[in-house]
Amino acid sequence: MNRSRFGDLEVLSSMPDGPAHPTPLLFVHGAYTGAWCWQENFLPWFASQGYAAYALSLSGHGRSRGRAYLDSFSIADYVEDVAEVATKLPARPVLIGHSMGGMVVQKFLERFSAPGVVLMSSVPPQGLLGSAFGLAFARPHLLGDLNRIMGGGQPQMETLRDALFHETIELERLQRYYHLCQPESHRAIWDMSLFDLPSLSRIQAPPMLVLGAEHDVLIPPDQVRMTAMRYDVEATILPGLGHGMMLETDWRVAADPILAWLARQGL
């Protein structure tokens, strides 16, 4: 793993041993996490497949700027973060966004272009309210605990397990992820809920892969299918995975379709 600074932003990267594909990959994390979530499995594996793989920590996350004033950051600020890193890479990257990161990628496309985009359990273009209402009825304790994290509190360990994983994750690994998780910007959450949703008329969508997880309780498959429909593509629902698909033991179930799609696109 390489950790570098792109200005005041933390960027983790893994490079292939030999010649790299001409198009790098830039991974954008979701709420409550940071670039670390990609380093666990995805960055080294995609590097082993010949891709220069990068992941940034958005402002207020990880070791990036602004942890002290996290709540001031908007989705638009996160878009600027992605643009800042993307323009410094050797070539325009394929953008791979998870959850909130998927919303950031959609908003990025209102103003910038990309050779390809992967949305993984992404917040849908219509925002978070639909999934929040579903969660309120299906798992009210989970919604309440996520609200506590937003306020700077710590979730229950079981809540983290319920939110991110379908598998029965071992306690030691769960505790490590628990300590790496962090609060999220209230402003960004409101932007994703209501105030700064993607304007589809402004988006010139590049080739796009839309992935969801069979057992995702935060962005369930029906929300993923709605996202795919909005962009006129087919959704791929991955069996046996929960929301934190890149951290599950069976993470290859998510990584392999991305690799196959990149090959089909000639990227």
C-alpha positions, 0 to 999 in steps of 0.5 A: 500500500502507498499512502500519499497526499493530494494536497490535503487529501489522503489517497491510498494506492496499489500499483501493478508489478508490471505495466498498468492498464492505461485507465486507472481506477479511483474508488470513492467510499461511502458515509462513516468510512474512509479510503481504508475500506478499499485497501482491505481487499479491492486496491491490492487485488485490482493492482494484481489484475494490472490496474493502478488503483487509487482510493481517496478519503473525502474531506473530513474523513480518514487522514484528509483535511477538515476532521474538526469541521466535518459537518460543514462539508456538502456533497458538492465539496466531496465532488470537488475532492474527487475532481481534485484527485482525478485531475492529478492521476496519469489519465482520467480514471474509472470512478467506482463509488460505494453508497454515499460515494455513488451519489458523489460520483453521480453528482460529479457527472453533472460537471465532469466526464469519466471513461466509465462509472461503477455504482456499488449499492449507491444512494439512488438519484431520488435520494435517501428518503425511500430507503430511510422509510423502509429501514424505519419500518423494517429495522427501526433500531438500526436507523436510530443507531445510524442517527446516533453515529451522525451525531458523533456517538458510537454505534452498537457493535451489533448495529455495525454488523447488521448494517454492513454484513450478511456474513457472520463476521468474526468479532476481531475483524468487526471490532477493527472496522468499528474503530475505523468508522466515524461520524458523517457530515449532517450537511451531506446527509441532508444533501443526499436526502433532499437538497442536492439530488442529481439532475439527470438532465445535466448528466451525460452518463458514460458506460455504467455498471450498477451493482447491488447486494442481495441482503443489503438492508441500507440500499436494498435491491429494489432501490438499486434497480431504480437507479439502474432504470434511471440510467437505462442499464440493467442492475446486477444484484450480487448474491450472498452479500450485504451493504459492505460488499468490499469488506465481506469475506466473499468480496470477490463476488463483487470484484469479479463482475467489475473486472469483467465489465472493465474488460468488456468496455476495453478499459 
